């Protein structure tokens, strides 16, 4: 009996040892490390995490920049459910728009349903809700980029520059400093988008009041004085002038002769916004050789950066209804990004209530828009997976 019991115990110990070895090897394969040791850089034309290429698959989830003062969809879904949808579709990055007005006032959020959902958001301010959203995203392995999308709530269509009569440049800068101080210790915030689509901006004309490249340097150096985040700088709209019309945020032609120079050189990321006919009609969408004419236009507007710069190129907004002319455009755009090896993008958007583009969910905020999700899988088939380990300060990278 004792011999049989001994053999049984020995077999059990061997089995446990094998399981432990397999688990350790699995963790080792995934490159596990402390959250505080993660460092994202822009080098060799790509994004890197601790020196290894990071395959980013991102989207925008908007709402904090609107008069709802909170991400949309919480009127019918729990925020954890929407974050689970993002993570379950292999997204590892999220762009979170906000307004300077929200930062200055931290209003109570509107349109949140607290009935059997979102209970832990009750009685919180908007920025306190943002804290919760970012933390939950981190638990799901989603990295967050903060995006100053507008000055006034809902005012992005009027914000040609990063300041106006009500919001002076030092006020805008103060809004960023408030956000930096609030979020500098959140491990999964990795980047800032300096200002959304400054369509009245210039690039390297010598006029600091309108040169957006200079503003990217100003805010970028402020951010980097306190954090290790990436700095995403969008294009303008018509400086230098685009031979073929540029969308707002798309014109990065000035980088050819005047790149953004930060105190930490491996942190700048160029981030054009690029759209098809669902957002605005352009002459080049209605020619006989469309969409085959598009790569040459993209190359001229911003694609050249991939070959001339060591900085990464990450499209900060693109999307559409994915039908008709717009569908042809989106297919061609994905083919182009794959060909130039620039698959890291933030898709616009999760929200179905983006009027011109729609989103990745139907109007019920529940049903996936499968064709768009399949297109994004084609673009970025192997996004880097970051997995926080339960009850530890460790994340595993695969």
C-alpha positions in Angstrom: 0.0 0.0 0.0 2.8 2.5 1.0 4.6 1.7 -2.2 1.5 2.3 -4.3 0.8 5.5 -2.5 4.4 6.7 -3.0 4.2 6.0 -6.7 0.9 7.9 -6.9 2.4 10.9 -5.1 5.5 10.8 -7.3 3.4 10.8 -10.5 1.4 13.7 -9.2 4.5 15.7 -8.4 5.9 14.9 -11.9 2.7 16.0 -13.5 2.7 19.3 -11.5 6.3 19.9 -12.5 5.5 19.4 -16.2 2.6 21.8 -15.9 4.8 24.3 -14.2 7.5 24.0 -16.8 5.0 24.4 -19.6 3.6 27.5 -17.9 7.0 29.0 -17.4 8.0 28.3 -21.0 4.7 29.8 -22.2 5.4 33.0 -20.2 8.9 33.1 -21.4 7.8 32.8 -25.0 5.5 35.8 -24.4 8.3 38.0 -23.0 6.8 39.0 -19.7 8.0 42.1 -17.9 7.1 44.8 -15.4 4.5 47.3 -16.7 6.8 50.2 -15.8 9.5 48.9 -18.2 7.4 49.2 -21.3 8.8 51.8 -23.7 7.3 52.6 -27.1 9.5 54.3 -29.7 9.3 55.4 -33.3 12.4 54.0 -35.1 13.4 52.5 -38.4 10.1 53.7 -39.9 8.0 51.6 -37.5 6.6 51.5 -34.0 8.6 49.5 -31.5 8.1 48.2 -28.0 11.3 47.8 -26.1 13.2 47.5 -29.3 10.9 45.0 -31.0 8.4 45.9 -33.7 5.0 46.6 -32.3 2.1 45.7 -34.6 -0.6 48.3 -33.7 -4.3 47.7 -34.5 -6.2 50.7 -33.3 -9.6 52.4 -33.3 -11.2 55.6 -32.1 -14.0 55.6 -29.5 -15.4 59.1 -29.4 -17.7 61.0 -27.1 -15.6 62.8 -24.4 -15.2 65.6 -26.9 -18.9 66.0 -27.4 -21.6 67.7 -25.2 -22.2 64.2 -23.8 -18.8 64.6 -22.0 -18.4 60.8 -22.1 -17.8 58.1 -24.7 -20.9 57.2 -26.6 -22.9 54.0 -26.3 -23.1 53.9 -22.5 -26.8 54.7 -22.8 -27.3 51.1 -23.9 -24.2 49.1 -23.1 -21.9 48.6 -20.1 -18.5 50.0 -20.8 -16.9 46.7 -20.0 -18.9 45.0 -22.8 -17.7 47.5 -25.4 -14.1 47.2 -24.2 -14.5 43.4 -24.5 -15.7 43.8 -28.0 -12.6 45.8 -28.8 -10.2 43.3 -27.2 -12.0 40.3 -28.6 -11.4 41.6 -32.1 -7.7 41.9 -31.5 -7.5 45.6 -31.2 -4.6 46.6 -29.0 -4.9 50.4 -29.2 -7.6 53.0 -28.7 -7.6 56.7 -29.6 -9.7 58.6 -27.0 -10.8 62.1 -28.2 -11.5 64.9 -25.6 -12.0 68.7 -25.6 -10.1 71.3 -23.8 -13.4 72.6 -22.4 -13.9 69.2 -20.7 -10.5 69.3 -19.1 -11.1 72.8 -17.7 -14.5 72.1 -16.3 -14.8 68.3 -15.7 -18.5 68.3 -16.2 -20.9 65.5 -15.1 -21.2 63.0 -17.9 -24.5 62.8 -19.8 -26.5 59.9 -21.3 -25.1 57.0 -19.1 -27.5 54.3 -18.2 -26.8 53.1 -14.7 -29.6 50.6 -14.5 -28.0 47.1 -14.3 -24.9 48.5 -16.1 -22.2 51.1 -15.6 -23.0 51.1 -11.8 -19.5 52.0 -10.8 -19.7 55.2 -12.9 -22.5 56.6 -10.9 -21.9 60.1 -9.5 -18.5 60.3 -11.1 -17.3 63.3 -13.1 -16.4 63.0 -16.8 -12.6 62.7 -16.1 -13.3 60.2 -13.4 -15.2 58.1 -15.9 -12.2 58.5 -18.3 -10.0 57.1 -15.5 -12.3 54.0 -15.4 -12.4 53.6 -19.2 -8.6 53.8 -19.5 -8.0 51.4 -16.5 -10.5 48.9 -17.9 -8.8 49.2 -21.3 -5.5 48.4 -19.6 -6.9 45.3 -18.0 -7.9 44.1 -21.5 -4.4 44.8 -22.9 -5.5 47.9 -24.9 -3.0 50.8 -25.1 -4.6 54.3 -25.1 -3.7 57.5 -27.0 -5.2 60.8 -25.7 -6.4 63.0 -28.6 -7.2 66.7 -28.1 -10.0 66.7 -30.6 -11.5 70.2 -30.1 -11.4 73.3 -28.0 -15.1 73.6 -27.2 -17.2 70.4 -26.8 -18.5 69.5 -30.2 -16.5 72.3 -31.9 -14.1 70.4 -34.0 -15.6 71.7 -37.3 -14.7 75.3 -36.3 -11.2 74.5 -34.9 -8.9 75.4 -37.7 -6.1 76.1 -35.2 -5.3 74.8 -31.7 -6.5 78.1 -30.2 -9.1 80.8 -30.8 -10.4 84.0 -29.1 -11.6 82.0 -26.1 -8.9 79.5 -25.8 -5.5 81.1 -26.0 -2.4 78.9 -26.9 -1.3 78.9 -23.2 -4.8 77.7 -22.2 -4.6 74.8 -24.7 -1.1 74.1 -23.4 -2.5 74.1 -19.8 -5.2 71.6 -20.8 -2.5 69.3 -22.1 -0.4 69.7 -18.9 -3.5 68.9 -16.8 -4.0 65.7 -18.8 -0.2 64.8 -18.6 -0.2 65.2 -14.8 -3.4 63.3 -14.4 -2.4 60.3 -16.5 1.4 60.1 -16.4 1.3 57.1 -14.1 -1.3 55.1 -16.1 0.8 52.3 -17.6 -1.3 51.8 -20.7 -1.3 55.4 -22.0 1.4 55.4 -24.7 0.7 58.4 -26.9 -0.8 61.8 -27.5 -2.4 63.2 -30.6 -1.4 66.8 -30.4 -4.5 68.4 -32.0 -7.1 67.1 -34.4 -7.1 68.3 -38.0 -5.8 71.9 -37.8 -7.1 72.7 -41.2 -6.1 76.4 -41.0 -2.6 75.6 -39.9 0.6 76.0 -41.9 3.8 74.0 -41.9 7.2 75.5 -41.5 6.5 79.0 -42.8 8.2 80.7 -39.9 4.9 82.0 -38.4 4.7 80.3 -35.0 1.1 81.4 -34.6 0.0 79.0 -37.4 2.9 76.6 -38.0 1.6 73.3 -36.7 5.0 71.6 -36.8 6.2 74.1 -34.2 3.1 73.4 -32.0 3.8 69.6 -32.2 7.3 70.4 -30.9 6.0 72.6 -28.1 3.4 70.1 -26.8 5.6 67.1 -27.6 8.5 68.4 -25.5 6.1 69.3 -22.7 4.8 65.7 -22.7 8.2 64.2 -22.9 9.4 66.2 -19.9 7.2 64.1 -17.7 6.4 60.9 -19.6 7.8 58.4 -22.1 4.8 58.7 -24.5 4.8 58.9 -28.3 3.9 62.2 -30.0 1.5 61.9 -32.9 1.6 64.9 -35.2 -1.1 65.1 -37.9 -0.9 67.0 -41.1 -2.6 70.2 -42.0 -4.9 70.8 -45.1 -3.2 73.1 -47.5 0.3 74.0 -46.5 2.2 73.5 -48.7 -0.7 73.5 -51.2 -1.9 70.1 -52.4 -2.0 69.6 -56.1 -4.7 67.1 -55.5 -6.9 68.3 -52.6 -5.9 67.0 -49.2 -8.3 66.0 -46.5 -8.1 67.9 -43.1 -5.1 66.5 -41.3 -3.7 64.8 -44.4 -1.2 67.3 -45.7 2.3 66.3 -44.5 4.2 67.4 -47.5 6.2 69.9 -45.4 7.9 67.0 -43.7 10.1 66.6 -46.8 12.1 69.7 -45.9 11.0 70.4 -42.4 10.5 67.4 -40.1 9.3 67.8 -36.5 12.3 67.9 -34.1 11.7 66.8 -30.5 14.2 66.8 -27.6 13.8 63.0 -27.7 14.1 62.1 -31.4 12.6 58.6 -31.4 9.2 59.7 -30.2 7.6 61.6 -33.2 5.0 59.7 -35.2 3.5 61.2 -38.3 -0.3 60.6 -38.4 -2.3 61.6 -41.5 -6.1 61.5 -41.7 -7.2 59.9 -44.9 -10.8 59.4 -46.2 -12.8 58.5 -49.2 -16.0 59.7 -50.8 -18.2 59.0 -47.8 -16.6 62.0 -46.0 -16.0 64.4 -48.9 -16.1 64.2 -52.7 -12.8 64.8 -54.4 -12.1 65.1 -58.2 -9.8 62.1 -58.1 -12.6 59.8 -56.9 -14.4 60.3 -60.2 -11.8 59.5 -62.9 -11.6 56.6 -65.2 -8.6 55.0 -63.5 -10.0 55.2 -59.9 -8.9 53.7 -57.6 -5.6 52.9 -59.3 -4.8 56.6 -59.3 -4.8 56.8 -55.5 -1.4 55.4 -54.5 0.4 58.2 -56.4 -1.7 60.8 -54.6 -1.1 59.2 -51.1 2.6 59.1 -51.9 2.7 62.8 -52.6 0.6 63.8 -49.6 2.3 61.6 -46.9 3.4 58.2 -48.1 6.9 59.4 -49.0 7.6 59.6 -45.3 7.9 55.8 -45.2 11.1 55.9 -47.3 12.7 59.2 -46.3 12.3 59.2 -42.5 13.2 57.0 -39.6 10.0 58.0 -37.9 6.9 55.8 -37.9 3.9 56.6 -40.1 0.6 55.7 -38.4 -2.7 56.7 -40.0 -4.7 58.4 -37.2 -8.1 58.3 -38.9 -9.6 56.5 -41.8 -12.8 54.7 -42.5 -16.1 54.9 -44.3 -19.3 53.1 -45.2 -17.5 50.4 -47.1 -19.9 50.4 -50.1 -19.8 51.6 -53.7 -17.1 54.1 -54.6 -16.2 54.3 -50.9 -15.8 50.6 -50.7 -13.4 50.6 -53.6 -11.4 53.3 -52.0 -11.1 51.4 -48.7 -10.0 48.2 -50.4 -7.3 50.1 -52.4 -6.2 52.0 -49.2 -5.6 48.7 -47.3 -3.7 47.3 -50.3 -1.6 50.4 -50.4 -0.8 50.4 -46.6 0.2 46.7 -46.8 2.5 47.4 -49.8 4.3 50.2 -48.2 4.5 48.3 -44.9 2.4 50.8 -42.9 -0.3 48.7 -41.4 -0.5 50.5 -38.0 -3.7 52.6 -38.0 -6.5 54.0 -35.8 -9.7 53.2 -37.6 -12.6 55.7 -37.4 -14.4 54.4 -35.5 -16.1 52.1 -33.0 -19.2 54.3 -32.8 -22.1 53.6 -35.2 -23.3 57.2 -34.8 -20.5 58.7 -36.9 -22.8 60.1 -39.6 -20.5 60.0 -42.6 -18.6 56.8 -41.9 -20.6 54.6 -39.6 -18.6 52.4 -37.3 -17.6 48.9 -36.4 -21.0 48.3 -34.6 -24.5 48.6 -35.9 -26.9 51.1 -34.4 -27.8 48.7 -31.6 -24.2 49.0 -30.3 -24.1 45.3 -30.3 -24.1 43.8 -33.8 -20.6 43.7 -35.4 -20.1 45.2 -38.9 -18.3 42.1 -40.1 -17.0 43.3 -43.5 -15.1 46.2 -41.9 -13.7 43.9 -39.2 -12.5 41.5 -41.9 -10.9 44.3 -43.8 -9.0 45.4 -40.7 -7.9 41.8 -40.1 -6.5 41.8 -43.6 -4.6 45.0 -42.9 -3.1 44.0 -39.6 -3.3 40.2 -39.3 -0.9 39.8 -36.4 -1.4 42.6 -33.9 0.9 42.5 -30.9 -0.9 41.0 -27.9 -0.3 42.5 -24.5 -1.7 40.4 -21.6 -1.7 41.8 -18.0 -1.1 39.0 -15.5 -3.8 38.9 -12.8 -3.0 40.6 -9.5 0.6 41.4 -10.6 2.4 44.3 -12.1 3.5 42.1 -15.0 2.4 42.1 -18.6 3.3 39.5 -21.2 3.9 40.5 -24.8 3.3 38.1 -27.7 
